[in-house]
Amino acid sequence: MNPENFNMSIRKFLKVVGVQSQREIEVAIEKATASGKLKGNETLPAKMTLTIEGVDLTVSFDGNITLE
């Protein structure tokens, strides 16, 4: 294993996940606000699950997304 390549691979993956996740969240919130499902001042519970096959890793992260 090359530690430098491994580290860069993890960072690249996390960057893609971060950017794509933010886009998906923004679109979903915009749609829900436009449809009246959300008022725009909520705090929404959020959960992210990371799974890596081959090493039996499944870990969840909990947090909140505040709209105002």
C-alpha positions as CSV (number, residue, x, y, z in Angstrom):
1,M,0.0,0.0,0.0
2,N,1.2,3.5,-0.9
3,P,0.2,5.7,2.0
4,E,0.4,8.9,-0.1
5,N,-1.8,7.5,-2.9
6,F,-4.2,6.0,-0.3
7,N,-4.5,9.4,1.5
8,M,-5.1,11.3,-1.8
9,S,-7.7,8.7,-2.9
10,I,-9.6,9.2,0.4
11,R,-9.5,13.0,0.0
12,K,-10.7,12.8,-3.6
13,F,-13.6,10.5,-2.6
14,L,-14.6,12.8,0.3
15,K,-14.5,15.9,-1.9
16,V,-16.9,14.3,-4.5
17,V,-19.2,13.2,-1.7
18,G,-19.2,16.6,-0.1
19,V,-19.9,18.5,-3.3
20,Q,-22.5,16.1,-4.6
21,S,-24.2,15.8,-1.1
22,Q,-24.4,19.6,-0.9
23,R,-26.0,19.9,-4.3
24,E,-28.6,17.2,-3.6
25,I,-29.5,18.8,-0.2
26,E,-29.9,22.2,-1.8
27,V,-32.1,20.9,-4.6
28,A,-34.3,18.9,-2.2
29,I,-34.7,21.9,0.2
30,E,-35.5,24.3,-2.7
31,K,-38.2,21.9,-4.0
32,A,-39.7,21.4,-0.5
33,T,-39.7,25.2,0.1
34,A,-41.2,25.9,-3.3
35,S,-44.0,23.4,-2.8
36,G,-44.8,24.7,0.7
37,K,-43.7,21.5,2.5
38,L,-41.1,23.6,4.3
39,K,-41.4,27.1,5.5
40,G,-37.7,27.9,5.3
41,N,-37.0,28.3,9.0
42,E,-36.7,24.7,10.1
43,T,-33.9,22.7,11.5
44,L,-33.8,19.3,9.9
45,P,-32.2,16.2,11.3
46,A,-29.8,14.6,8.9
47,K,-28.0,11.3,8.8
48,M,-25.1,10.1,6.5
49,T,-24.0,6.5,6.3
50,L,-20.6,5.6,4.9
51,T,-20.1,2.0,3.8
52,I,-16.9,0.5,2.4
53,E,-17.1,-3.0,1.1
54,G,-14.2,-5.3,1.6
55,V,-13.4,-4.0,5.1
56,D,-16.9,-4.3,6.6
57,L,-17.1,-0.7,7.4
58,T,-20.5,0.9,8.0
59,V,-20.6,4.1,10.1
60,S,-23.3,6.7,10.5
61,F,-23.0,10.4,11.2
62,D,-25.9,12.4,12.6
63,G,-26.4,16.2,12.6
64,N,-28.8,19.0,11.8
65,I,-29.3,21.2,8.8
66,T,-30.6,24.6,9.8
67,L,-32.4,26.6,7.2
68,E,-32.4,30.0,9.0
